[in-house]
């Protein structure tokens, strides 16, 4: 579920969540769904793909908290 992205300094880990939105869902409803996820779950849009039939697949990501044991 998590992926690493190497950059300058510390490593950043992301969690990914995938949505498949059928073509019957309007653009406004899809936008509302993604806005709610972004606002309340702290997700950001990572990738969107539109298929020939009109279905949409959306990947959301957020930074994962890496907790190290202090014991």
PDB file of N, CA, C and O in Angstrom:
ATOM      1  N   UNK A   1       0.811  -1.191   0.000  1.00  0.00           N
ATOM      2  CA  UNK A   1       0.000   0.000   0.000  1.00  0.00           C
ATOM      3  C   UNK A   1       0.856   1.257   0.000  1.00  0.00           C
ATOM      4  O   UNK A   1       0.471   2.264  -0.595  1.00  0.00           O
ATOM      5  N   UNK A   2       1.995   1.218   0.648  1.00  0.00           N
ATOM      6  CA  UNK A   2       2.835   2.406   0.676  1.00  0.00           C
ATOM      7  C   UNK A   2       3.970   2.308  -0.323  1.00  0.00           C
ATOM      8  O   UNK A   2       4.476   1.222  -0.602  1.00  0.00           O
ATOM      9  N   UNK A   3       4.353   3.426  -0.844  1.00  0.00           N
ATOM     10  CA  UNK A   3       5.480   3.486  -1.761  1.00  0.00           C
ATOM     11  C   UNK A   3       6.453   4.525  -1.256  1.00  0.00           C
ATOM     12  O   UNK A   3       6.081   5.464  -0.552  1.00  0.00           O
ATOM     13  N   UNK A   4       7.698   4.341  -1.626  1.00  0.00           N
ATOM     14  CA  UNK A   4       8.723   5.289  -1.221  1.00  0.00           C
ATOM     15  C   UNK A   4       9.070   6.205  -2.381  1.00  0.00           C
ATOM     16  O   UNK A   4       9.123   5.779  -3.535  1.00  0.00           O
ATOM     17  N   UNK A   5       9.298   7.424  -2.068  1.00  0.00           N
ATOM     18  CA  UNK A   5       9.796   8.372  -3.061  1.00  0.00           C
ATOM     19  C   UNK A   5      11.096   8.936  -2.529  1.00  0.00           C
ATOM     20  O   UNK A   5      11.133   9.501  -1.436  1.00  0.00           O
ATOM     21  N   UNK A   6      12.133   8.789  -3.275  1.00  0.00           N
ATOM     22  CA  UNK A   6      13.430   9.281  -2.821  1.00  0.00           C
ATOM     23  C   UNK A   6      13.601  10.734  -3.216  1.00  0.00           C
ATOM     24  O   UNK A   6      13.342  11.120  -4.356  1.00  0.00           O
ATOM     25  N   UNK A   7      14.029  11.512  -2.282  1.00  0.00           N
ATOM     26  CA  UNK A   7      14.267  12.922  -2.538  1.00  0.00           C
ATOM     27  C   UNK A   7      15.479  13.363  -1.736  1.00  0.00           C
ATOM     28  O   UNK A   7      16.220  12.537  -1.202  1.00  0.00           O
ATOM     29  N   UNK A   8      15.667  14.624  -1.660  1.00  0.00           N
ATOM     30  CA  UNK A   8      16.765  15.154  -0.863  1.00  0.00           C
ATOM     31  C   UNK A   8      16.389  15.041   0.607  1.00  0.00           C
ATOM     32  O   UNK A   8      15.410  15.636   1.057  1.00  0.00           O
ATOM     33  N   UNK A   9      17.170  14.280   1.343  1.00  0.00           N
ATOM     34  CA  UNK A   9      16.895  14.163   2.771  1.00  0.00           C
ATOM     35  C   UNK A   9      16.111  12.908   3.104  1.00  0.00           C
ATOM     36  O   UNK A   9      16.410  11.829   2.593  1.00  0.00           O
ATOM     37  N   UNK A  10      15.113  13.044   3.955  1.00  0.00           N
ATOM     38  CA  UNK A  10      14.347  11.912   4.449  1.00  0.00           C
ATOM     39  C   UNK A  10      13.469  11.304   3.361  1.00  0.00           C
ATOM     40  O   UNK A  10      13.059  11.976   2.414  1.00  0.00           O
ATOM     41  N   UNK A  11      13.195  10.018   3.525  1.00  0.00           N
ATOM     42  CA  UNK A  11      12.330   9.328   2.581  1.00  0.00           C
ATOM     43  C   UNK A  11      10.875   9.651   2.896  1.00  0.00           C
ATOM     44  O   UNK A  11      10.493   9.781   4.059  1.00  0.00           O
ATOM     45  N   UNK A  12      10.076   9.778   1.854  1.00  0.00           N
ATOM     46  CA  UNK A  12       8.662  10.063   2.014  1.00  0.00           C
ATOM     47  C   UNK A  12       7.865   8.835   1.621  1.00  0.00           C
ATOM     48  O   UNK A  12       8.092   8.265   0.554  1.00  0.00           O
ATOM     49  N   UNK A  13       6.939   8.420   2.464  1.00  0.00           N
ATOM     50  CA  UNK A  13       6.096   7.268   2.205  1.00  0.00           C
ATOM     51  C   UNK A  13       4.680   7.743   1.935  1.00  0.00           C
ATOM     52  O   UNK A  13       4.180   8.649   2.600  1.00  0.00           O
ATOM     53  N   UNK A  14       4.034   7.120   0.948  1.00  0.00           N
ATOM     54  CA  UNK A  14       2.660   7.470   0.606  1.00  0.00           C
ATOM     55  C   UNK A  14       1.758   6.245   0.697  1.00  0.00           C
ATOM     56  O   UNK A  14       2.164   5.125   0.388  1.00  0.00           O
ATOM     57  N   UNK A  15       0.536   6.486   1.126  1.00  0.00           N
ATOM     58  CA  UNK A  15      -0.528   5.493   1.045  1.00  0.00           C
ATOM     59  C   UNK A  15      -1.335   5.821  -0.195  1.00  0.00           C
ATOM     60  O   UNK A  15      -1.531   6.993  -0.516  1.00  0.00           O
ATOM     61  N   UNK A  16      -1.804   4.806  -0.892  1.00  0.00           N
ATOM     62  CA  UNK A  16      -2.608   5.014  -2.090  1.00  0.00           C
ATOM     63  C   UNK A  16      -3.985   4.406  -1.907  1.00  0.00           C
ATOM     64  O   UNK A  16      -4.146   3.373  -1.257  1.00  0.00           O
ATOM     65  N   UNK A  17      -4.965   5.057  -2.486  1.00  0.00           N
ATOM     66  CA  UNK A  17      -6.348   4.584  -2.470  1.00  0.00           C
ATOM     67  C   UNK A  17      -6.890   4.736  -3.889  1.00  0.00           C
ATOM     68  O   UNK A  17      -6.698   5.774  -4.523  1.00  0.00           O
ATOM     69  N   UNK A  18      -7.563   3.710  -4.382  1.00  0.00           N
ATOM     70  CA  UNK A  18      -8.040   3.702  -5.760  1.00  0.00           C
ATOM     71  C   UNK A  18      -9.560   3.709  -5.793  1.00  0.00           C
ATOM     72  O   UNK A  18     -10.212   2.978  -5.048  1.00  0.00           O
ATOM     73  N   UNK A  19     -10.113   4.540  -6.663  1.00  0.00           N
ATOM     74  CA  UNK A  19     -11.553   4.584  -6.907  1.00  0.00           C
ATOM     75  C   UNK A  19     -11.804   4.269  -8.372  1.00  0.00           C
ATOM     76  O   UNK A  19     -11.084   4.752  -9.245  1.00  0.00           O
ATOM     77  N   UNK A  20     -12.808   3.474  -8.642  1.00  0.00           N
ATOM     78  CA  UNK A  20     -13.282   3.276 -10.006  1.00  0.00           C
ATOM     79  C   UNK A  20     -14.661   3.909 -10.078  1.00  0.00           C
ATOM     80  O   UNK A  20     -15.579   3.509  -9.362  1.00  0.00           O
ATOM     81  N   UNK A  21     -14.797   4.891 -10.940  1.00  0.00           N
ATOM     82  CA  UNK A  21     -16.037   5.654 -11.049  1.00  0.00           C
ATOM     83  C   UNK A  21     -16.704   5.282 -12.367  1.00  0.00           C
ATOM     84  O   UNK A  21     -16.130   5.517 -13.430  1.00  0.00           O
ATOM     85  N   UNK A  22     -17.907   4.704 -12.320  1.00  0.00           N
ATOM     86  CA  UNK A  22     -18.576   4.305 -13.558  1.00  0.00           C
ATOM     87  C   UNK A  22     -19.005   5.505 -14.391  1.00  0.00           C
ATOM     88  O   UNK A  22     -19.125   6.617 -13.877  1.00  0.00           O
ATOM     89  N   UNK A  23     -19.233   5.277 -15.660  1.00  0.00           N
ATOM     90  CA  UNK A  23     -19.586   6.380 -16.559  1.00  0.00           C
ATOM     91  C   UNK A  23     -20.948   6.979 -16.243  1.00  0.00           C
ATOM     92  O   UNK A  23     -21.242   8.096 -16.669  1.00  0.00           O
ATOM     93  N   UNK A  24     -21.781   6.259 -15.507  1.00  0.00           N
ATOM     94  CA  UNK A  24     -23.108   6.766 -15.161  1.00  0.00           C
ATOM     95  C   UNK A  24     -23.058   7.872 -14.103  1.00  0.00           C
ATOM     96  O   UNK A  24     -24.041   8.589 -13.913  1.00  0.00           O
ATOM     97  N   UNK A  25     -21.928   8.015 -13.420  1.00  0.00           N
ATOM     98  CA  UNK A  25     -21.772   9.056 -12.395  1.00  0.00           C
ATOM     99  C   UNK A  25     -21.381  10.359 -13.087  1.00  0.00           C
ATOM    100  O   UNK A  25     -20.441  10.393 -13.882  1.00  0.00           O
ATOM    101  N   UNK A  26     -22.104  11.418 -12.780  1.00  0.00           N
ATOM    102  CA  UNK A  26     -21.822  12.709 -13.413  1.00  0.00           C
ATOM    103  C   UNK A  26     -20.497  13.279 -12.918  1.00  0.00           C
ATOM    104  O   UNK A  26     -19.975  12.865 -11.883  1.00  0.00           O
ATOM    105  N   UNK A  27     -19.966  14.227 -13.669  1.00  0.00           N
ATOM    106  CA  UNK A  27     -18.710  14.867 -13.288  1.00  0.00           C
ATOM    107  C   UNK A  27     -18.842  15.598 -11.962  1.00  0.00           C
ATOM    108  O   UNK A  27     -17.920  15.595 -11.146  1.00  0.00           O
ATOM    109  N   UNK A  28     -19.987  16.220 -11.752  1.00  0.00           N
ATOM    110  CA  UNK A  28     -20.213  16.938 -10.496  1.00  0.00           C
ATOM    111  C   UNK A  28     -20.225  16.014  -9.293  1.00  0.00           C
ATOM    112  O   UNK A  28     -19.655  16.334  -8.250  1.00  0.00           O
ATOM    113  N   UNK A  29     -20.884  14.852  -9.441  1.00  0.00           N
ATOM    114  CA  UNK A  29     -20.918  13.884  -8.343  1.00  0.00           C
ATOM    115  C   UNK A  29     -19.536  13.296  -8.082  1.00  0.00           C
ATOM    116  O   UNK A  29     -19.156  13.089  -6.929  1.00  0.00           O
ATOM    117  N   UNK A  30     -18.789  13.029  -9.141  1.00  0.00           N
ATOM    118  CA  UNK A  30     -17.428  12.505  -8.977  1.00  0.00           C
ATOM    119  C   UNK A  30     -16.548  13.542  -8.285  1.00  0.00           C
ATOM    120  O   UNK A  30     -15.765  13.204  -7.397  1.00  0.00           O
ATOM    121  N   UNK A  31     -16.678  14.786  -8.687  1.00  0.00           N
ATOM    122  CA  UNK A  31     -15.896  15.861  -8.058  1.00  0.00           C
ATOM    123  C   UNK A  31     -16.258  15.989  -6.583  1.00  0.00           C
ATOM    124  O   UNK A  31     -15.377  16.176  -5.743  1.00  0.00           O
ATOM    125  N   UNK A  32     -17.534  15.890  -6.264  1.00  0.00           N
ATOM    126  CA  UNK A  32     -17.975  15.985  -4.871  1.00  0.00           C
ATOM    127  C   UNK A  32     -17.388  14.840  -4.037  1.00  0.00           C
ATOM    128  O   UNK A  32     -16.943  15.058  -2.910  1.00  0.00           O
ATOM    129  N   UNK A  33     -17.388  13.624  -4.588  1.00  0.00           N
ATOM    130  CA  UNK A  33     -16.815  12.471  -3.894  1.00  0.00           C
ATOM    131  C   UNK A  33     -15.329  12.686  -3.615  1.00  0.00           C
ATOM    132  O   UNK A  33     -14.861  12.459  -2.499  1.00  0.00           O
ATOM    133  N   UNK A  34     -14.595  13.123  -4.632  1.00  0.00           N
ATOM    134  CA  UNK A  34     -13.159  13.319  -4.465  1.00  0.00           C
ATOM    135  C   UNK A  34     -12.842  14.496  -3.545  1.00  0.00           C
ATOM    136  O   UNK A  34     -11.862  14.458  -2.802  1.00  0.00           O
ATOM    137  N   UNK A  35     -13.662  15.531  -3.594  1.00  0.00           N
ATOM    138  CA  UNK A  35     -13.474  16.675  -2.705  1.00  0.00           C
ATOM    139  C   UNK A  35     -13.674  16.270  -1.251  1.00  0.00           C
ATOM    140  O   UNK A  35     -12.908  16.685  -0.381  1.00  0.00           O
ATOM    141  N   UNK A  36     -14.693  15.467  -0.981  1.00  0.00           N
ATOM    142  CA  UNK A  36     -14.930  14.990   0.385  1.00  0.00           C
ATOM    143  C   UNK A  36     -13.757  14.152   0.887  1.00  0.00           C
ATOM    144  O   UNK A  36     -13.320  14.308   2.027  1.00  0.00           O
ATOM    145  N   UNK A  37     -13.255  13.272   0.040  1.00  0.00           N
ATOM    146  CA  UNK A  37     -12.115  12.449   0.434  1.00  0.00           C
ATOM    147  C   UNK A  37     -10.885  13.311   0.717  1.00  0.00           C
ATOM    148  O   UNK A  37     -10.153  13.065   1.676  1.00  0.00           O
ATOM    149  N   UNK A  38     -10.666  14.317  -0.118  1.00  0.00           N
ATOM    150  CA  UNK A  38      -9.502  15.189   0.067  1.00  0.00           C
ATOM    151  C   UNK A  38      -9.630  16.029   1.329  1.00  0.00           C
ATOM    152  O   UNK A  38      -8.656  16.226   2.056  1.00  0.00           O
ATOM    153  N   UNK A  39     -10.824  16.517   1.582  1.00  0.00           N
ATOM    154  CA  UNK A  39     -11.013  17.417   2.714  1.00  0.00           C
ATOM    155  C   UNK A  39     -10.975  16.693   4.050  1.00  0.00           C
ATOM    156  O   UNK A  39     -10.330  17.158   4.990  1.00  0.00           O
ATOM    157  N   UNK A  40     -11.655  15.563   4.141  1.00  0.00           N
ATOM    158  CA  UNK A  40     -11.775  14.875   5.431  1.00  0.00           C
ATOM    159  C   UNK A  40     -10.729  13.793   5.648  1.00  0.00           C
ATOM    160  O   UNK A  40     -10.399  13.475   6.790  1.00  0.00           O
ATOM    161  N   UNK A  41     -10.204  13.225   4.575  1.00  0.00           N
ATOM    162  CA  UNK A  41      -9.224  12.164   4.727  1.00  0.00           C
ATOM    163  C   UNK A  41      -7.805  12.585   4.415  1.00  0.00           C
ATOM    164  O   UNK A  41      -6.886  11.770   4.491  1.00  0.00           O
ATOM    165  N   UNK A  42      -7.613  13.855   4.063  1.00  0.00           N
ATOM    166  CA  UNK A  42      -6.302  14.409   3.719  1.00  0.00           C
ATOM    167  C   UNK A  42      -5.664  13.694   2.535  1.00  0.00           C
ATOM    168  O   UNK A  42      -4.450  13.493   2.504  1.00  0.00           O
ATOM    169  N   UNK A  43      -6.475  13.316   1.572  1.00  0.00           N
ATOM    170  CA  UNK A  43      -5.986  12.686   0.349  1.00  0.00           C
ATOM    171  C   UNK A  43      -5.760  13.754  -0.699  1.00  0.00           C
ATOM    172  O   UNK A  43      -6.413  14.797  -0.677  1.00  0.00           O
ATOM    173  N   UNK A  44      -4.837  13.501  -1.620  1.00  0.00           N
ATOM    174  CA  UNK A  44      -4.611  14.384  -2.763  1.00  0.00           C
ATOM    175  C   UNK A  44      -4.643  13.540  -4.033  1.00  0.00           C
ATOM    176  O   UNK A  44      -4.363  12.342  -4.007  1.00  0.00           O
ATOM    177  N   UNK A  45      -4.982  14.179  -5.124  1.00  0.00           N
ATOM    178  CA  UNK A  45      -5.096  13.485  -6.394  1.00  0.00           C
ATOM    179  C   UNK A  45      -3.706  13.146  -6.916  1.00  0.00           C
ATOM    180  O   UNK A  45      -2.857  14.026  -7.065  1.00  0.00           O
ATOM    181  N   UNK A  46      -3.478  11.855  -7.194  1.00  0.00           N
ATOM    182  CA  UNK A  46      -2.183  11.424  -7.705  1.00  0.00           C
ATOM    183  C   UNK A  46      -2.247  11.128  -9.197  1.00  0.00           C
ATOM    184  O   UNK A  46      -1.315  11.449  -9.934  1.00  0.00           O
ATOM    185  N   UNK A  47      -3.351  10.512  -9.650  1.00  0.00           N
ATOM    186  CA  UNK A  47      -3.445  10.113 -11.049  1.00  0.00           C
ATOM    187  C   UNK A  47      -4.896   9.874 -11.414  1.00  0.00           C
ATOM    188  O   UNK A  47      -5.692   9.438 -10.582  1.00  0.00           O
ATOM    189  N   UNK A  48      -5.237  10.160 -12.659  1.00  0.00           N
ATOM    190  CA  UNK A  48      -6.577   9.899 -13.179  1.00  0.00           C
ATOM    191  C   UNK A  48      -6.437   9.248 -14.548  1.00  0.00           C
ATOM    192  O   UNK A  48      -5.598   9.648 -15.355  1.00  0.00           O
ATOM    193  N   UNK A  49      -7.261   8.247 -14.798  1.00  0.00           N
ATOM    194  CA  UNK A  49      -7.254   7.596 -16.099  1.00  0.00           C
ATOM    195  C   UNK A  49      -8.700   7.427 -16.549  1.00  0.00           C
ATOM    196  O   UNK A  49      -9.546   6.979 -15.775  1.00  0.00           O
ATOM    197  N   UNK A  50      -8.984   7.786 -17.800  1.00  0.00           N
ATOM    198  CA  UNK A  50     -10.309   7.635 -18.388  1.00  0.00           C
ATOM    199  C   UNK A  50     -10.221   6.545 -19.446  1.00  0.00           C
ATOM    200  O   UNK A  50      -9.375   6.609 -20.338  1.00  0.00           O
ATOM    201  N   UNK A  51     -11.095   5.541 -19.348  1.00  0.00           N
ATOM    202  CA  UNK A  51     -11.085   4.420 -20.266  1.00  0.00           C
ATOM    203  C   UNK A  51     -12.064   4.652 -21.415  1.00  0.00           C
ATOM    204  O   UNK A  51     -12.900   5.553 -21.359  1.00  0.00           O
ATOM    205  N   UNK A  52     -11.948   3.833 -22.448  1.00  0.00           N
ATOM    206  CA  UNK A  52     -12.767   3.983 -23.649  1.00  0.00           C
ATOM    207  C   UNK A  52     -14.265   3.974 -23.360  1.00  0.00           C
ATOM    208  O   UNK A  52     -15.003   4.755 -23.961  1.00  0.00           O
ATOM    209  N   UNK A  53     -14.721   3.137 -22.480  1.00  0.00           N
ATOM    210  CA  UNK A  53     -16.140   3.045 -22.169  1.00  0.00           C
ATOM    211  C   UNK A  53     -16.666   4.220 -21.357  1.00  0.00           C
ATOM    212  O   UNK A  53     -17.875   4.343 -21.162  1.00  0.00           O
ATOM    213  N   UNK A  54     -15.781   5.078 -20.885  1.00  0.00           N
ATOM    214  CA  UNK A  54     -16.192   6.225 -20.087  1.00  0.00           C
ATOM    215  C   UNK A  54     -15.951   6.048 -18.603  1.00  0.00           C
ATOM    216  O   UNK A  54     -16.141   6.988 -17.831  1.00  0.00           O
ATOM    217  N   UNK A  55     -15.533   4.855 -18.187  1.00  0.00           N
ATOM    218  CA  UNK A  55     -15.202   4.653 -16.776  1.00  0.00           C
ATOM    219  C   UNK A  55     -13.941   5.423 -16.432  1.00  0.00           C
ATOM    220  O   UNK A  55     -13.064   5.614 -17.274  1.00  0.00           O
ATOM    221  N   UNK A  56     -13.860   5.869 -15.171  1.00  0.00           N
ATOM    222  CA  UNK A  56     -12.693   6.616 -14.701  1.00  0.00           C
ATOM    223  C   UNK A  56     -12.072   5.876 -13.531  1.00  0.00           C
ATOM    224  O   UNK A  56     -12.776   5.352 -12.667  1.00  0.00           O
ATOM    225  N   UNK A  57     -10.773   5.839 -13.511  1.00  0.00           N
ATOM    226  CA  UNK A  57     -10.055   5.268 -12.381  1.00  0.00           C
ATOM    227  C   UNK A  57      -9.207   6.381 -11.792  1.00  0.00           C
ATOM    228  O   UNK A  57      -8.471   7.060 -12.507  1.00  0.00           O
ATOM    229  N   UNK A  58      -9.315   6.561 -10.488  1.00  0.00           N
ATOM    230  CA  UNK A  58      -8.654   7.677  -9.809  1.00  0.00           C
ATOM    231  C   UNK A  58      -7.802   7.122  -8.681  1.00  0.00           C
ATOM    232  O   UNK A  58      -8.259   6.300  -7.886  1.00  0.00           O
ATOM    233  N   UNK A  59      -6.557   7.579  -8.620  1.00  0.00           N
ATOM    234  CA  UNK A  59      -5.659   7.226  -7.539  1.00  0.00           C
ATOM    235  C   UNK A  59      -5.485   8.451  -6.647  1.00  0.00           C
ATOM    236  O   UNK A  59      -5.150   9.537  -7.119  1.00  0.00           O
ATOM    237  N   UNK A  60      -5.718   8.256  -5.351  1.00  0.00           N
ATOM    238  CA  UNK A  60      -5.480   9.309  -4.363  1.00  0.00           C
ATOM    239  C   UNK A  60      -4.303   8.872  -3.501  1.00  0.00           C
ATOM    240  O   UNK A  60      -4.075   7.678  -3.304  1.00  0.00           O
ATOM    241  N   UNK A  61      -3.562   9.841  -2.994  1.00  0.00           N
ATOM    242  CA  UNK A  61      -2.443   9.508  -2.125  1.00  0.00           C
ATOM    243  C   UNK A  61      -2.393  10.473  -0.954  1.00  0.00           C
ATOM    244  O   UNK A  61      -2.915  11.586  -1.010  1.00  0.00           O
ATOM    245  N   UNK A  62      -1.743  10.006   0.119  1.00  0.00           N
ATOM    246  CA  UNK A  62      -1.460  10.866   1.273  1.00  0.00           C
ATOM    247  C   UNK A  62      -0.192  10.369   1.929  1.00  0.00           C
ATOM    248  O   UNK A  62       0.181   9.202   1.811  1.00  0.00           O
ATOM    249  N   UNK A  63       0.453  11.269   2.614  1.00  0.00           N
ATOM    250  CA  UNK A  63       1.688  10.900   3.290  1.00  0.00           C
ATOM    251  C   UNK A  63       1.373   9.956   4.430  1.00  0.00           C
ATOM    252  O   UNK A  63       0.441  10.179   5.203  1.00  0.00           O
ATOM    253  N   UNK A  64       2.161   8.899   4.525  1.00  0.00           N
ATOM    254  CA  UNK A  64       1.990   7.917   5.588  1.00  0.00           C
ATOM    255  C   UNK A  64       2.885   8.297   6.756  1.00  0.00           C
ATOM    256  O   UNK A  64       4.028   8.717   6.574  1.00  0.00           O
ATOM    257  N   UNK A  65       2.353   8.144   7.937  1.00  0.00           N
ATOM    258  CA  UNK A  65       3.111   8.444   9.140  1.00  0.00           C
ATOM    259  C   UNK A  65       3.969   7.230   9.493  1.00  0.00           C
ATOM    260  O   UNK A  65       3.445   6.144   9.739  1.00  0.00           O
ATOM    261  N   UNK A  66       5.274   7.416   9.517  1.00  0.00           N
ATOM    262  CA  UNK A  66       6.182   6.350   9.903  1.00  0.00           C
ATOM    263  C   UNK A  66       6.516   6.545  11.377  1.00  0.00           C
ATOM    264  O   UNK A  66       7.195   7.504  11.743  1.00  0.00           O
ATOM    265  N   UNK A  67       6.044   5.646  12.212  1.00  0.00           N
ATOM    266  CA  UNK A  67       6.251   5.762  13.647  1.00  0.00           C
ATOM    267  C   UNK A  67       7.341   4.790  14.062  1.00  0.00           C
ATOM    268  O   UNK A  67       7.254   3.593  13.790  1.00  0.00           O
ATOM    269  N   UNK A  68       8.353   5.306  14.713  1.00  0.00           N
ATOM    270  CA  UNK A  68       9.447   4.470  15.203  1.00  0.00           C
ATOM    271  C   UNK A  68       9.267   4.229  16.700  1.00  0.00           C
ATOM    272  O   UNK A  68       8.854   5.117  17.445  1.00  0.00           O
ATOM    273  N   UNK A  69       9.580   3.039  17.111  1.00  0.00           N
ATOM    274  CA  UNK A  69       9.454   2.687  18.515  1.00  0.00           C
ATOM    275  C   UNK A  69      10.497   3.441  19.348  1.00  0.00           C
ATOM    276  O   UNK A  69      11.645   3.589  18.930  1.00  0.00           O
ATOM    277  N   UNK A  70      10.089   3.911  20.519  1.00  0.00           N
ATOM    278  CA  UNK A  70      11.006   4.615  21.413  1.00  0.00           C
ATOM    279  C   UNK A  70      11.434   3.732  22.576  1.00  0.00           C
ATOM    280  O   UNK A  70      12.105   4.195  23.498  1.00  0.00           O
ATOM    281  N   UNK A  71      11.048   2.471  22.534  1.00  0.00           N
ATOM    282  CA  UNK A  71      11.409   1.558  23.623  1.00  0.00           C
ATOM    283  C   UNK A  71      12.753   0.941  23.427  1.00  0.00           C
ATOM    284  O   UNK A  71      13.196   0.150  24.259  1.00  0.00           O
TER     285      UNK A  71
END
